[in-house]
């Protein structure tokens, strides 16, 4: 009996997904804690000492983008995106499955295309040496994070769609 037929592959995918989910969740937690800490320190410094944190606005923007990009694969893996179920009223199970397949292919395609375009854009920003105004942080870092996030989301969408098809079979 092969590893595929006895269920080893799905268990391995589950283990990888749980590990990746844990790491992404932990990263989101750290970024959110950093964002809260930065905001608190900036507010206290601004009002108590009349001296705001240099670059706090830029850091806040970068941390928010980072948080969104880190959370995207988690949202995709959980199937928590907004979903319009236009074909739910159909009686035919075949048409429902076909609609689900088309939606899954479109979702994966769009996520992969965005990942590719973000990677191209990050490369362009890196070649041009684009940085933030006051802290001089390379903007390509956020672009590469976004590209990786969308690529992971495309993979998560494939796994989610495969599970959905297995459950309906």
N, C-alpha and C positions, 0 to 999 in steps of 0.2 A: 504494500500500500504506500503510495507516494505521500509526501508532506502536504501537497495540495489537496488531496482527497480526504485526508483525515482531519482537516481543519487547522493545521499548523499555520498556514499563511494568514488566515484572518486573525488568529491570536497574535501573531507577530506584528501585524499591522495595528491591532488594538494597542499592543504594548508600546509601539513607536508613537502612536497618536497620543496615548496618555502621557508619555514622557515629554513629547514636544508641547503638549497642552500645558503640562506643569511648568516647563521652562518659560513658555510664552506668558503664562499667567503670572509667574514670579517676576518676569521682566516688566510686565504691565504694572504690577504692584510697586516695584521699585521706581519706575518712572512717575507714577502717580504720587508716591510719597515724596519724591524729589520736587515735583510740581507744587505740592502743598507746602513743603518746607520753604521753597524759594518764594512763594507768594507771601507766606507768613513773615519771613525775614525781610522781604522788600517792604511790606506794609509797615512793620515796626520801625525799620530804618528810615522810611520816608516820613512818618509822622512823629516819631519820638526824637530822631536825630537830624531831621531835615536832610538826609543823605540816602537816596535810594540806591539799591544794588545796581552797579553798572552792568548793562546788558540784560537786565531782568526781562524786559519785553521780548527781546530776541530769544532768550533761553525758554521763555514760556511758549513762544510760537514753535520752537523746535521740539520741545517736550510734548506738546499737544500733537504734533504731526507724528512723532515717534509712538505715542500712545495709541493713536488711531491705527497706524500701520502694524503695530504689534498685536492689536486686538482683532484685526481683520481675519487672519486665519482661524482664530478661535471661534469667531462668529460663523464663518463658513462651515467649519467642521461640525458645529452644533446644528446647522441648518436653521439659523435664527435670522436669516435675511427676510426682508419683506417679500411675500410671495403672493401673486395673484393667480388664483386657481380657476382659470377660465373653463377648463375642461371637466370640472367636477360634476357638472350636470349630465355628462354623457353616460349612456347606459353601457356602451361597449368597453369592456376591459382592455381590448386591444388598442382602441383609440386613446384611452387614458394612458396606457403604457407608452404608446408612441409619443404622446404629448410630453410625458415625463422625460423620455429620452431626448427629444428635441430641446426641451428646456435645459437639461443637464449639459448637452453638447454646447448650446449657446452660452451657458454660464461659464463653462470651462474655457471656451474660446475667447470670450470677452476678458476674463481674468488673465489668461495667458497673453493676450494682445496688450493689455495694459502693462503687464510685467515687462514685456519686451520694449514697449515704448518708453517706460520709465527708466529702464536700463540704458537705452540710447540717450535719453535726456540727461541722465546722471553722467554718462561718459562725456557728453558735450560740455556740461557744467565743469567737470573736472579739467578737461582740456583748456577751457577758457579761464580756469582759476577763480570761478565765482565763489565768493565768500559772503558771510553776513556783514552788515555795515560796521557794527562797533566791536564785535568780538572776533571777527575774522575766521569764523568756523566755516569750513568747506561745505557748501550746499550739496555737493555731490553725495555726501554721506547719507543725507535724507533721501535722495533719489535712489541710491542703491538699497537702502532699507525698504523703501516703497516697492521696488522691483522684486526684492526677495519676498516681501509680504504677499504681493499679488501672485507670485509663482507658488508659494506655499498654499495660498488660498485656492489656486487652480487644482493642486494636488488634493487638497482637502475636499474640494467639490467632486472630484472623481471618486474618492473613497465614499463620500456621503451618497452619491448617486448609486454606486455599486451596492451599498447597504440597502438603500431604498428599493432597488430592484430585487435584491435577495429576499427582503421581507414580503414583497408583493407576490413573489413566485410561489 
